[in-house]
Structures are given as structure tokens and as C-alpha cells.
Amino acid sequence: MIEAVEQVGGRLRQLRRSRSLTLAELADRANLTSGYLANVENGVTTPSLSALSTLAAVLGTDMSAFFPSSGRETVHVHRAAGAEHLKVEAGRARTYTILSARSVDPAFTGLLDHIEPPEVTSPYSCFGERLLLVLEGQIEARVGATVLRLGPGETLHYSSHPEHALKVLSDEPAVILWVVTPAIL
């Protein structure tokens, strides 16, 4: 999966150029810096999922546009030993395991999110919906002005249009099952 993350910068450059946008124009529209986007395009910086979501919205696409589509399967069995792990931000205590098939035109993405405490995500908003199931640990979820504490076995379904963020409250890692639309991988 590392290859897919490394290709994000090149795909971002292709999408930006296909829309005749300069780095400065895209940075301004996405509320990011030109230097940050240049580093992403050149593979120096790995963007967060929230930054990719924002960039996809500004570019009029969804996050699946940043990841390669060749060889995607239509039927997928997830086996623990062969899991595809995705660590989006270097140095962050968060790892995603891709659970869903990466088909040509997926309707959703299933992810297992392993978050070490005391991780706090930056608030972001994007198009679509999120469904989460807390498998382990305790989290605080903020969606707009609503703040909820959730533990194992509890779910939350929300529109991802309002700003939303998570914080790990427990001393042990939080493990969350996500179902995300539109598909992001």
C-alpha cells in the first residue's frame, strides 16, 4: 500500500493541471499553503485524509481519484495476516487497515482504524456519510456542535458535511470500524 500513498502526489499534480490550476490557486481554494502542496506533489510530504478530502472536493472529485485503479478486485476477503495497512501521516499514531474491495467504482470504503492515545484528529468536513463502530477503547466524537462519548459496541452515523473530529479518551488504543461514503480508496 505504500506505493499507492507515494503516487498521491503525482495524481494530485495531474488533477490540478487538468483543471488548469496553479499551485497557488489550489492552495488558496483548499485553505492550504503552496509549499505544503508542492511537497505533497513531489512526494516529500504525505497528506492527511482530511487534506485529501478537502483537495478532492475543491477539484470536483472524490478521494478515490488519488489512488490507483488498475487491478482492483470485485470480490475481497480480508485476512488478518495479509492486511493492507495505510499510515497516512508519518509520525502519527494512527493506522488504517483496508477491509473493503477496491473495485473500479466502489460505493463505500470499509476501514479498521487503530488509534493510539492521546490522539486527536484535526476537524474537517467533506462530502458523504460516516458510520463508525467502536470496537475497543473510548473516544469522543465531535460532529458540528454535538459532542458524544462512545465506547465498545456503540455506533455513530452522521453526515460528514459539518466539521467533525475524534479524540481518544482511554489509556488503551481505540479501534474503530468505519464505513465511509463515497469511497475513499
C-alpha positions as CSV (number, residue, x, y, z in Angstrom):
1,M,0.0,0.0,0.0
2,I,3.0,2.3,0.4
3,E,3.2,2.6,-3.4
4,A,-0.4,4.0,-3.5
5,V,0.4,6.6,-0.9
6,E,3.6,7.6,-2.8
7,Q,1.5,8.0,-6.0
8,V,-0.9,10.5,-4.4
9,G,1.4,13.5,-5.2
10,G,1.6,12.6,-8.9
11,R,-2.1,12.1,-9.1
12,L,-2.7,15.4,-7.3
13,R,-0.5,17.2,-9.9
14,Q,-2.3,15.5,-12.8
15,L,-5.7,16.5,-11.4
16,R,-4.6,20.1,-10.7
17,R,-3.1,20.6,-14.1
18,S,-6.1,19.0,-15.8
19,R,-8.2,21.8,-14.2
20,S,-5.7,24.5,-15.3
21,L,-5.0,25.4,-11.7
22,T,-1.7,26.7,-10.3
23,L,-0.4,25.5,-7.0
24,A,-1.2,28.9,-5.5
25,E,-4.8,28.8,-6.8
26,L,-5.4,25.3,-5.5
27,A,-3.8,26.2,-2.2
28,D,-6.0,29.2,-1.8
29,R,-9.2,27.3,-2.6
30,A,-8.2,24.4,-0.2
31,N,-7.0,26.7,2.5
32,L,-3.6,25.1,2.4
33,T,-0.1,26.6,1.6
34,S,1.6,26.4,-1.8
35,G,4.7,24.9,-0.1
36,Y,2.7,22.1,1.5
37,L,1.0,21.2,-1.8
38,A,4.4,21.3,-3.6
39,N,5.8,18.9,-1.0
40,V,2.8,16.6,-1.5
41,E,3.1,16.7,-5.3
42,N,6.9,16.0,-5.0
43,G,6.4,13.1,-2.6
44,V,8.1,14.9,0.3
45,T,5.0,15.1,2.4
46,T,2.2,12.6,2.9
47,P,-1.1,14.4,3.1
48,S,-3.7,13.6,5.8
49,L,-7.0,12.1,4.9
50,S,-8.7,15.4,5.8
51,A,-6.4,17.3,3.4
52,L,-7.1,14.8,0.6
53,S,-10.8,15.1,1.3
54,T,-10.6,18.8,1.0
55,L,-8.5,18.7,-2.1
56,A,-10.8,16.2,-3.8
57,A,-13.8,18.5,-3.1
58,V,-12.0,21.5,-4.4
59,L,-11.0,19.5,-7.5
60,G,-14.6,18.3,-8.0
61,T,-13.8,14.6,-7.5
62,D,-13.7,12.1,-4.6
63,M,-10.7,10.7,-2.8
64,S,-10.6,7.5,-4.9
65,A,-9.1,9.7,-7.7
66,F,-5.8,9.8,-5.7
67,F,-5.3,6.1,-5.6
68,P,-4.5,3.7,-8.5
69,S,-7.4,1.8,-10.0
70,S,-5.6,-0.9,-12.0
71,G,-6.0,-4.5,-10.9
72,R,-8.8,-3.7,-8.4
73,E,-10.8,-6.8,-7.4
74,T,-14.6,-7.0,-7.2
75,V,-14.6,-9.7,-4.5
76,H,-12.5,-9.3,-1.5
77,V,-11.8,-11.4,1.6
78,H,-9.9,-9.7,4.3
79,R,-7.3,-12.0,6.0
80,A,-5.6,-10.6,9.1
81,A,-2.2,-11.9,8.0
82,G,-2.4,-10.2,4.6
83,A,-4.0,-6.9,5.7
84,E,-3.3,-3.8,3.7
85,H,-2.2,-1.1,6.2
86,L,-2.3,2.5,5.4
87,K,-0.4,5.0,7.6
88,V,-1.3,8.3,6.0
89,E,0.7,10.8,8.2
90,A,4.2,9.9,9.2
91,G,4.8,10.0,12.9
92,R,1.1,9.9,13.7
93,A,-0.2,7.1,16.0
94,R,-2.9,6.0,13.6
95,T,-3.0,3.1,11.2
96,Y,-5.9,2.1,8.8
97,T,-6.5,-1.4,7.6
98,I,-8.4,-1.5,4.4
99,L,-11.3,-4.0,4.7
100,S,-13.3,-3.4,1.5
101,A,-12.7,-4.5,-2.0
102,R,-11.0,-1.8,-4.1
103,S,-13.4,-2.2,-7.0
104,V,-13.5,0.0,-10.1
105,D,-16.4,2.0,-8.9
106,P,-16.9,1.3,-5.1
107,A,-19.9,2.8,-3.3
108,F,-18.2,2.8,0.1
109,T,-14.9,2.1,1.9
110,G,-14.6,-0.1,5.0
111,L,-11.7,0.6,7.3
112,L,-10.4,-0.6,10.6
113,D,-8.8,2.4,12.4
114,H,-6.3,1.7,15.1
115,I,-5.6,4.9,17.1
116,E,-3.0,5.2,19.9
117,P,-3.9,7.6,22.8
118,P,-3.9,10.5,23.2
119,E,-4.5,11.1,19.5
120,V,-6.8,14.0,18.5
121,T,-7.8,14.4,14.9
122,S,-8.0,17.9,13.3
123,P,-11.5,18.9,12.5
124,Y,-12.5,18.6,8.8
125,S,-15.6,18.3,6.7
126,C,-16.2,16.6,3.4
127,F,-18.9,15.2,1.2
128,G,-20.6,12.0,2.2
129,E,-21.5,10.0,5.3
130,R,-19.6,8.2,8.0
131,L,-20.7,5.2,10.1
132,L,-18.4,4.2,13.0
133,L,-18.5,1.3,15.4
134,V,-16.1,1.5,18.4
135,L,-14.6,-2.0,18.9
136,E,-12.1,-1.1,21.6
137,G,-11.3,1.9,23.8
138,Q,-13.2,5.1,24.5
139,I,-13.5,8.1,22.1
140,E,-15.0,11.5,22.0
141,A,-16.6,12.3,18.6
142,R,-17.5,15.9,17.7
143,V,-19.9,16.5,14.8
144,G,-20.7,20.1,14.4
145,A,-21.7,21.3,17.9
146,T,-22.6,17.8,19.1
147,V,-20.1,16.1,21.3
148,L,-20.5,12.4,22.2
149,R,-18.5,9.9,24.2
150,L,-18.5,6.4,22.8
151,G,-17.2,3.0,23.9
152,P,-17.1,-0.6,22.7
153,G,-20.2,-1.7,20.8
154,E,-21.5,1.9,20.3
155,T,-22.1,3.3,16.8
156,L,-22.4,6.7,15.3
157,H,-23.8,7.5,11.9
158,Y,-23.5,11.1,10.6
159,S,-23.3,13.3,7.6
160,S,-19.7,14.3,7.1
161,H,-20.6,17.8,5.8
162,P,-20.3,19.5,9.2
163,E,-16.8,19.7,10.7
164,H,-16.1,16.5,12.7
165,A,-13.2,15.2,14.8
166,L,-12.2,12.4,17.1
167,K,-10.2,12.2,20.3
168,V,-9.1,9.1,22.1
169,L,-10.1,9.2,25.8
170,S,-9.0,5.8,27.0
171,D,-5.4,4.9,28.1
172,E,-5.5,2.0,25.7
173,P,-5.8,2.3,21.9
174,A,-9.1,2.9,20.2
175,V,-10.1,0.5,17.4
176,I,-12.9,1.7,15.2
177,L,-14.7,0.1,12.3
178,W,-15.6,2.7,9.6
179,V,-17.9,2.6,6.7
180,V,-17.3,5.7,4.6
181,T,-19.2,7.1,1.6
182,P,-18.3,8.0,-1.0
183,A,-15.5,5.5,-1.3
184,I,-12.1,7.0,-0.5
185,L,-9.8,4.1,-1.6
